[in-house]
Amino acid sequence: MAPPPEALLAQLAGCAGLLSLFTDRVDGALLDAVGPQLRVVSQMAVGVDNIDLDACTARGIPVGHTPGVLTEATADLAWALLLAAARRVVEGERYVRSGGWKTWDPLFMLGLDVHGATLGCVGFGRIGQAVARRAQGFGMRVLYAQPRVLAAAEAGAAQHVPLETLLRECDYVSLHMPLNAQTRHMIGTPQFELMKRSAVLINTARGAIVDPQALCAALQSGRIAHAALDVTDPEPILMDSPLLQLDNLTITPHVGSATLQTRDRMALLAADNMLAGLAGVRMPHCANPQVYAPG
Ligand code: GLV
C-alpha cells in the first residue's frame, strides 16, 4: 500500500533525495515539508503525472524518471491484452474452470481476427512505436495519432492520421500518451461514438486518459466490443465498479513494466538518477530539464 501523505511527510523531513513511485503525490506542500535541503526527486516510473514538475522546477529540484528501459515490457503487455481480448482468453479460462466446457461448437466463443486487422496507436512515442513494430508480425495496417508527425525512418510503416480517422478506421485502439491536462478524459463518449462496434480499446498508459463512466456505457451498450485495461481511474479500481461486472472487460493490475529484468533496469536507472542529483551533476533522464537551464 502507498503510504498516506501524513506518513510520507513525517518520514521525509530532512531528506536530501526522494525516491518516489507513481502512487505517491509529490507536490509543493510535500517538497516544503521535506525541507530546503531536498536536492533531487527520482521516480521509478516513466510517467510523472503524480509529480508537480513546476513546483520542483521552481525550487531547482531535478526530477528523474525511467524511460526507455520499460518500453519493450510495456509493449509486450499491451499485446498480451490485445490478444487476450481478441480471442477471449480470460473468458475461456473462466468458462473451463467453472465446468462449462462440455463439447465443441462451431459458433462457440468466437473472437476477432488480429492478423490483417488495423491497429491504431494514440500517442506514438517509444512504447507506441514498440507496439506498432510487433504489429508487423501480424500483417496489420498501423495508424497513429498525435500532434507530432514523425519522419518516415521513425514511423516505419505506420501512417499518421487525425485522431477521428484513427478511431473510425481501427479494429484495435491502443493508448500510449502521457496523462496531462490535454489528455485527461481524452477518450470519452464522442470518441466511442466514432469507433467501430467491433473495436477493442487497450489502455496501458494511464487510467484517467479514458472517461470511466463513458467507457462503462460504451461496453454495456455494445458501442465498442471490448476494453483491455492495465490502468484505471481511480487506481486500484473500486471493487463495486460496474466495469468489473462486464464480460467484455479484460483487466490487469498496472503491471506493464512488471518483469524481473525490466524492474531491475528501472531500479538501477532510478538509483543513477538519484546519485547524479545528489552529486549535483546532470542526471541520465530528467523530466524537467529546464532546471539545468543557465540563469
Ligand atoms: C508506469 O506506469 C510507469 O509510468 O512507469
Boltz pocket constraint, residues with backbone or C-beta under 6 A from the ligand:
constraints:
  - pocket:
      binder: B
      contacts: [[A, 22], [A, 44], [A, 45], [A, 46], [A, 47], [A, 48], [A, 66], [A, 70], [A, 204], [A, 205], [A, 256], [A, 257]]
      max_distance: 6.0
